[in-house]
Amino acid sequence: MSVDTYLKGKRLSPYHAVEQDGVRILVAPKLIEWAAAVRLEVKQFLIFKSFDVGAEHKHAPT
C-alpha cells in the first residue's frame, strides 16, 4: 500500500473517491476489486499523526 498526498498533475479519474468526516480518500480500482472491506484508522500520539489502512481480502471464485 502506498500513500501520496501530492496530487498536482496526477490523473485521478481511475480512482474511486470516498469522503468521511471531511476527508476525501481516493481508492485504487484494484483495491476495490480485491477487498471485501477497507478500514481506515487515524492515530495521534502527542503532535504526531499517522493512519493505518487494513483491507479484508476477498477470495476470487475458483
Jmol script that loads the backbone (N, CA, C; Angstrom):
load data "model"
ATOM      1  N   MET A   1       0.852  -1.156   0.000  1.00  0.00           N
ATOM      2  CA  MET A   1       0.000   0.000   0.000  1.00  0.00           C
ATOM      3  C   MET A   1       0.896   1.216   0.000  1.00  0.00           C
ATOM      4  N   SER A   2       0.531   2.205  -0.770  1.00  0.00           N
ATOM      5  CA  SER A   2       1.295   3.445  -0.781  1.00  0.00           C
ATOM      6  C   SER A   2       0.348   4.625  -0.597  1.00  0.00           C
ATOM      7  N   VAL A   3       0.904   5.709  -0.138  1.00  0.00           N
ATOM      8  CA  VAL A   3       0.136   6.922   0.110  1.00  0.00           C
ATOM      9  C   VAL A   3       0.855   8.069  -0.574  1.00  0.00           C
ATOM     10  N   ASP A   4       0.096   8.891  -1.266  1.00  0.00           N
ATOM     11  CA  ASP A   4       0.656  10.061  -1.921  1.00  0.00           C
ATOM     12  C   ASP A   4      -0.246  11.242  -1.612  1.00  0.00           C
ATOM     13  N   THR A   5       0.294  12.254  -0.986  1.00  0.00           N
ATOM     14  CA  THR A   5      -0.513  13.424  -0.644  1.00  0.00           C
ATOM     15  C   THR A   5      -0.311  14.575  -1.624  1.00  0.00           C
ATOM     16  N   TYR A   6       0.618  14.440  -2.570  1.00  0.00           N
ATOM     17  CA  TYR A   6       0.861  15.470  -3.570  1.00  0.00           C
ATOM     18  C   TYR A   6       0.160  15.043  -4.851  1.00  0.00           C
ATOM     19  N   LEU A   7      -0.940  15.707  -5.165  1.00  0.00           N
ATOM     20  CA  LEU A   7      -1.779  15.280  -6.277  1.00  0.00           C
ATOM     21  C   LEU A   7      -1.684  16.165  -7.513  1.00  0.00           C
ATOM     22  N   LYS A   8      -0.889  17.214  -7.464  1.00  0.00           N
ATOM     23  CA  LYS A   8      -0.791  18.136  -8.587  1.00  0.00           C
ATOM     24  C   LYS A   8      -0.277  17.409  -9.833  1.00  0.00           C
ATOM     25  N   GLY A   9      -1.044  17.511 -10.923  1.00  0.00           N
ATOM     26  CA  GLY A   9      -0.652  16.918 -12.189  1.00  0.00           C
ATOM     27  C   GLY A   9      -0.907  15.425 -12.306  1.00  0.00           C
ATOM     28  N   LYS A  10      -1.529  14.828 -11.314  1.00  0.00           N
ATOM     29  CA  LYS A  10      -1.784  13.386 -11.354  1.00  0.00           C
ATOM     30  C   LYS A  10      -3.166  13.108 -11.939  1.00  0.00           C
ATOM     31  N   ARG A  11      -3.277  12.009 -12.655  1.00  0.00           N
ATOM     32  CA  ARG A  11      -4.554  11.595 -13.252  1.00  0.00           C
ATOM     33  C   ARG A  11      -5.324  10.796 -12.203  1.00  0.00           C
ATOM     34  N   LEU A  12      -6.419  11.379 -11.705  1.00  0.00           N
ATOM     35  CA  LEU A  12      -7.175  10.776 -10.613  1.00  0.00           C
ATOM     36  C   LEU A  12      -8.454  10.086 -11.069  1.00  0.00           C
ATOM     37  N   SER A  13      -8.743  10.130 -12.355  1.00  0.00           N
ATOM     38  CA  SER A  13     -10.008   9.578 -12.850  1.00  0.00           C
ATOM     39  C   SER A  13     -10.201   8.086 -12.593  1.00  0.00           C
ATOM     40  N   PRO A  14      -9.163   7.244 -12.557  1.00  0.00           N
ATOM     41  CA  PRO A  14      -9.406   5.828 -12.292  1.00  0.00           C
ATOM     42  C   PRO A  14      -9.774   5.530 -10.839  1.00  0.00           C
ATOM     43  N   TYR A  15      -9.521   6.458  -9.938  1.00  0.00           N
ATOM     44  CA  TYR A  15      -9.733   6.210  -8.520  1.00  0.00           C
ATOM     45  C   TYR A  15     -11.183   6.460  -8.105  1.00  0.00           C
ATOM     46  N   HIS A  16     -11.624   5.725  -7.112  1.00  0.00           N
ATOM     47  CA  HIS A  16     -12.953   5.896  -6.543  1.00  0.00           C
ATOM     48  C   HIS A  16     -12.806   6.796  -5.319  1.00  0.00           C
ATOM     49  N   ALA A  17     -13.545   7.897  -5.263  1.00  0.00           N
ATOM     50  CA  ALA A  17     -13.434   8.844  -4.153  1.00  0.00           C
ATOM     51  C   ALA A  17     -14.465   8.518  -3.078  1.00  0.00           C
ATOM     52  N   VAL A  18     -13.992   8.452  -1.834  1.00  0.00           N
ATOM     53  CA  VAL A  18     -14.851   8.227  -0.675  1.00  0.00           C
ATOM     54  C   VAL A  18     -14.583   9.373   0.284  1.00  0.00           C
ATOM     55  N   GLU A  19     -15.644   9.952   0.836  1.00  0.00           N
ATOM     56  CA  GLU A  19     -15.463  11.041   1.783  1.00  0.00           C
ATOM     57  C   GLU A  19     -16.047  10.641   3.125  1.00  0.00           C
ATOM     58  N   GLN A  20     -15.238  10.848   4.181  1.00  0.00           N
ATOM     59  CA  GLN A  20     -15.690  10.535   5.533  1.00  0.00           C
ATOM     60  C   GLN A  20     -15.120  11.563   6.487  1.00  0.00           C
ATOM     61  N   ASP A  21     -15.977  12.153   7.292  1.00  0.00           N
ATOM     62  CA  ASP A  21     -15.566  13.158   8.282  1.00  0.00           C
ATOM     63  C   ASP A  21     -14.753  14.291   7.669  1.00  0.00           C
ATOM     64  N   GLY A  22     -15.130  14.718   6.469  1.00  0.00           N
ATOM     65  CA  GLY A  22     -14.457  15.819   5.811  1.00  0.00           C
ATOM     66  C   GLY A  22     -13.135  15.457   5.145  1.00  0.00           C
ATOM     67  N   VAL A  23     -12.799  14.175   5.119  1.00  0.00           N
ATOM     68  CA  VAL A  23     -11.559  13.723   4.486  1.00  0.00           C
ATOM     69  C   VAL A  23     -11.912  12.953   3.226  1.00  0.00           C
ATOM     70  N   ARG A  24     -11.309  13.336   2.105  1.00  0.00           N
ATOM     71  CA  ARG A  24     -11.545  12.641   0.833  1.00  0.00           C
ATOM     72  C   ARG A  24     -10.434  11.633   0.618  1.00  0.00           C
ATOM     73  N   ILE A  25     -10.828  10.389   0.410  1.00  0.00           N
ATOM     74  CA  ILE A  25      -9.883   9.288   0.232  1.00  0.00           C
ATOM     75  C   ILE A  25     -10.068   8.737  -1.168  1.00  0.00           C
ATOM     76  N   LEU A  26      -8.960   8.587  -1.894  1.00  0.00           N
ATOM     77  CA  LEU A  26      -9.001   8.021  -3.237  1.00  0.00           C
ATOM     78  C   LEU A  26      -8.575   6.552  -3.145  1.00  0.00           C
ATOM     79  N   VAL A  27      -9.448   5.676  -3.606  1.00  0.00           N
ATOM     80  CA  VAL A  27      -9.209   4.236  -3.506  1.00  0.00           C
ATOM     81  C   VAL A  27      -8.918   3.694  -4.898  1.00  0.00           C
ATOM     82  N   ALA A  28      -7.833   2.949  -5.009  1.00  0.00           N
ATOM     83  CA  ALA A  28      -7.424   2.368  -6.291  1.00  0.00           C
ATOM     84  C   ALA A  28      -8.420   1.308  -6.748  1.00  0.00           C
ATOM     85  N   PRO A  29      -8.652   1.202  -8.053  1.00  0.00           N
ATOM     86  CA  PRO A  29      -9.603   0.219  -8.580  1.00  0.00           C
ATOM     87  C   PRO A  29      -9.260  -1.224  -8.199  1.00  0.00           C
ATOM     88  N   LYS A  30      -7.986  -1.579  -8.157  1.00  0.00           N
ATOM     89  CA  LYS A  30      -7.596  -2.941  -7.783  1.00  0.00           C
ATOM     90  C   LYS A  30      -7.948  -3.248  -6.333  1.00  0.00           C
ATOM     91  N   LEU A  31      -7.852  -2.245  -5.459  1.00  0.00           N
ATOM     92  CA  LEU A  31      -8.210  -2.453  -4.064  1.00  0.00           C
ATOM     93  C   LEU A  31      -9.709  -2.710  -3.944  1.00  0.00           C
ATOM     94  N   ILE A  32     -10.511  -2.002  -4.707  1.00  0.00           N
ATOM     95  CA  ILE A  32     -11.961  -2.229  -4.700  1.00  0.00           C
ATOM     96  C   ILE A  32     -12.271  -3.624  -5.231  1.00  0.00           C
ATOM     97  N   GLU A  33     -11.542  -4.046  -6.239  1.00  0.00           N
ATOM     98  CA  GLU A  33     -11.771  -5.356  -6.851  1.00  0.00           C
ATOM     99  C   GLU A  33     -11.432  -6.511  -5.905  1.00  0.00           C
ATOM    100  N   TRP A  34     -10.358  -6.372  -5.129  1.00  0.00           N
ATOM    101  CA  TRP A  34      -9.854  -7.489  -4.316  1.00  0.00           C
ATOM    102  C   TRP A  34     -10.152  -7.388  -2.829  1.00  0.00           C
ATOM    103  N   ALA A  35     -10.801  -6.320  -2.383  1.00  0.00           N
ATOM    104  CA  ALA A  35     -11.080  -6.178  -0.951  1.00  0.00           C
ATOM    105  C   ALA A  35     -12.576  -6.260  -0.680  1.00  0.00           C
ATOM    106  N   ALA A  36     -12.931  -7.019   0.342  1.00  0.00           N
ATOM    107  CA  ALA A  36     -14.330  -7.096   0.769  1.00  0.00           C
ATOM    108  C   ALA A  36     -14.657  -5.879   1.632  1.00  0.00           C
ATOM    109  N   ALA A  37     -13.670  -5.384   2.382  1.00  0.00           N
ATOM    110  CA  ALA A  37     -13.845  -4.212   3.236  1.00  0.00           C
ATOM    111  C   ALA A  37     -12.494  -3.547   3.427  1.00  0.00           C
ATOM    112  N   VAL A  38     -12.527  -2.231   3.616  1.00  0.00           N
ATOM    113  CA  VAL A  38     -11.309  -1.458   3.872  1.00  0.00           C
ATOM    114  C   VAL A  38     -11.551  -0.631   5.133  1.00  0.00           C
ATOM    115  N   ARG A  39     -10.595  -0.694   6.066  1.00  0.00           N
ATOM    116  CA  ARG A  39     -10.699   0.034   7.319  1.00  0.00           C
ATOM    117  C   ARG A  39      -9.592   1.081   7.361  1.00  0.00           C
ATOM    118  N   LEU A  40      -9.961   2.299   7.695  1.00  0.00           N
ATOM    119  CA  LEU A  40      -9.004   3.400   7.810  1.00  0.00           C
ATOM    120  C   LEU A  40      -9.083   3.939   9.229  1.00  0.00           C
ATOM    121  N   GLU A  41      -7.952   3.972   9.913  1.00  0.00           N
ATOM    122  CA  GLU A  41      -7.917   4.416  11.302  1.00  0.00           C
ATOM    123  C   GLU A  41      -6.844   5.487  11.455  1.00  0.00           C
ATOM    124  N   VAL A  42      -7.217   6.612  12.058  1.00  0.00           N
ATOM    125  CA  VAL A  42      -6.269   7.696  12.296  1.00  0.00           C
ATOM    126  C   VAL A  42      -5.853   7.631  13.758  1.00  0.00           C
ATOM    127  N   LYS A  43      -4.541   7.698  13.973  1.00  0.00           N
ATOM    128  CA  LYS A  43      -3.995   7.641  15.325  1.00  0.00           C
ATOM    129  C   LYS A  43      -3.214   8.918  15.595  1.00  0.00           C
ATOM    130  N   GLN A  44      -3.249   9.380  16.836  1.00  0.00           N
ATOM    131  CA  GLN A  44      -2.476  10.561  17.193  1.00  0.00           C
ATOM    132  C   GLN A  44      -1.741  10.288  18.495  1.00  0.00           C
ATOM    133  N   PHE A  45      -0.457  10.586  18.491  1.00  0.00           N
ATOM    134  CA  PHE A  45       0.387  10.480  19.678  1.00  0.00           C
ATOM    135  C   PHE A  45       1.108  11.813  19.822  1.00  0.00           C
ATOM    136  N   LEU A  46       0.748  12.565  20.842  1.00  0.00           N
ATOM    137  CA  LEU A  46       1.270  13.908  21.067  1.00  0.00           C
ATOM    138  C   LEU A  46       1.036  14.758  19.821  1.00  0.00           C
ATOM    139  N   ILE A  47       2.088  15.185  19.125  1.00  0.00           N
ATOM    140  CA  ILE A  47       1.892  16.024  17.933  1.00  0.00           C
ATOM    141  C   ILE A  47       1.969  15.213  16.642  1.00  0.00           C
ATOM    142  N   PHE A  48       2.212  13.906  16.746  1.00  0.00           N
ATOM    143  CA  PHE A  48       2.368  13.067  15.559  1.00  0.00           C
ATOM    144  C   PHE A  48       1.053  12.397  15.198  1.00  0.00           C
ATOM    145  N   LYS A  49       0.730  12.430  13.927  1.00  0.00           N
ATOM    146  CA  LYS A  49      -0.463  11.748  13.427  1.00  0.00           C
ATOM    147  C   LYS A  49      -0.035  10.693  12.425  1.00  0.00           C
ATOM    148  N   SER A  50      -0.717   9.591  12.468  1.00  0.00           N
ATOM    149  CA  SER A  50      -0.474   8.539  11.483  1.00  0.00           C
ATOM    150  C   SER A  50      -1.800   7.872  11.192  1.00  0.00           C
ATOM    151  N   PHE A  51      -1.825   7.113  10.128  1.00  0.00           N
ATOM    152  CA  PHE A  51      -3.046   6.355   9.880  1.00  0.00           C
ATOM    153  C   PHE A  51      -2.697   4.956   9.434  1.00  0.00           C
ATOM    154  N   ASP A  52      -3.655   4.088   9.699  1.00  0.00           N
ATOM    155  CA  ASP A  52      -3.492   2.672   9.429  1.00  0.00           C
ATOM    156  C   ASP A  52      -4.610   2.256   8.482  1.00  0.00           C
ATOM    157  N   VAL A  53      -4.253   1.534   7.442  1.00  0.00           N
ATOM    158  CA  VAL A  53      -5.236   1.042   6.485  1.00  0.00           C
ATOM    159  C   VAL A  53      -5.206  -0.472   6.512  1.00  0.00           C
ATOM    160  N   GLY A  54      -6.369  -1.057   6.697  1.00  0.00           N
ATOM    161  CA  GLY A  54      -6.472  -2.508   6.683  1.00  0.00           C
ATOM    162  C   GLY A  54      -7.492  -2.937   5.653  1.00  0.00           C
ATOM    163  N   ALA A  55      -7.174  -3.946   4.899  1.00  0.00           N
ATOM    164  CA  ALA A  55      -8.096  -4.447   3.869  1.00  0.00           C
ATOM    165  C   ALA A  55      -8.414  -5.908   4.146  1.00  0.00           C
ATOM    166  N   GLU A  56      -9.694  -6.219   4.104  1.00  0.00           N
ATOM    167  CA  GLU A  56     -10.134  -7.612   4.250  1.00  0.00           C
ATOM    168  C   GLU A  56     -10.169  -8.220   2.871  1.00  0.00           C
ATOM    169  N   HIS A  57      -9.334  -9.228   2.655  1.00  0.00           N
ATOM    170  CA  HIS A  57      -9.176  -9.840   1.333  1.00  0.00           C
ATOM    171  C   HIS A  57     -10.440 -10.597   0.918  1.00  0.00           C
ATOM    172  N   LYS A  58     -10.832 -10.399  -0.317  1.00  0.00           N
ATOM    173  CA  LYS A  58     -11.974 -11.112  -0.891  1.00  0.00           C
ATOM    174  C   LYS A  58     -11.423 -12.166  -1.841  1.00  0.00           C
ATOM    175  N   HIS A  59     -11.806 -13.418  -1.641  1.00  0.00           N
ATOM    176  CA  HIS A  59     -11.321 -14.502  -2.487  1.00  0.00           C
ATOM    177  C   HIS A  59     -12.069 -14.519  -3.825  1.00  0.00           C
ATOM    178  N   ALA A  60     -11.332 -14.715  -4.858  1.00  0.00           N
ATOM    179  CA  ALA A  60     -11.926 -14.797  -6.202  1.00  0.00           C
ATOM    180  C   ALA A  60     -12.573 -16.164  -6.386  1.00  0.00           C
ATOM    181  N   PRO A  61     -13.601 -16.256  -7.209  1.00  0.00           N
ATOM    182  CA  PRO A  61     -14.201 -17.560  -7.479  1.00  0.00           C
ATOM    183  C   PRO A  61     -13.211 -18.475  -8.170  1.00  0.00           C
ATOM    184  N   THR A  62     -13.248 -19.742  -7.825  1.00  0.00           N
ATOM    185  CA  THR A  62     -12.320 -20.698  -8.426  1.00  0.00           C
ATOM    186  C   THR A  62     -12.992 -21.518  -9.509  1.00  0.00           C
TER     187      THR A  62
END
end "model"
wireframe off; spacefill off
backbone 0.3
color backbone group
